Amino acid sequence: MTFLVVPDAAIGAIAAASIAGLLAFLSLIIAKENKTSEFRQAWIDSLRLDLSKLISNARAIRGAVAVEYAEKSELFDATESYFIEINQVAVAVRLRLNPKEVACKQILTGITELERLMIDCPSMDLVACRACEEKIIEQAQILLKSEWKRVRRGELIFSVTKWIGCIVILAGLARLVRAAFQASSHRVSCKQS
């Protein structure tokens, strides 16, 4: 039986090239997933900002309604900019959230309910508005926490690639050790013959 003897230098070159290729591949995956996580973090920050604007403007409107202006025109003047801002950020939030996801759907439902409650500005139910605001905050905290965990944990492809990379590196090292052991035992058997 004839064995193909691979020189040690060739084994080293093949191992180095394999490791370099694997590291380049892993670097590419990590860079892409890092960028995805950056975008996700920016999305979280933007959503948090828009929701805080929505709630703070709703609270300003509630405060103006509680003052009980003598004329509707005075109330309108006092709250017009708040309503404009609520409309802008409500649309931004709607465009940002996926209505098919449960957590997003609950926030969107809360925003729709808050808008419905605020339609009749002079006689709005201040207690119901406050409860609706709290519901939106509670649901937003749940969503933001889950998204933050996803950013911290990394994207799924990153996690899978990380484990595959570790397995490949360990398998490659095991193969190198085996090849080195076979080469040394082959040399020993050649010397003994």
RAHU-V283595 format. One record per run of one state. SS is the DSSP state (H for helix, E for strand, L for the rest). FROM is the first residue (numbers start at 1). LEN is the number of residues. If there is no record, write none. Layout:
((SS;FROM;LEN) (SS;FROM;LEN))
This chain:
((L;1;7) (H;8;60) (L;68;4) (H;72;25) (L;97;5) (H;102;17) (L;119;2) (H;121;3) (L;124;2) (H;126;28) (L;154;2) (H;156;37) (L;193;1))
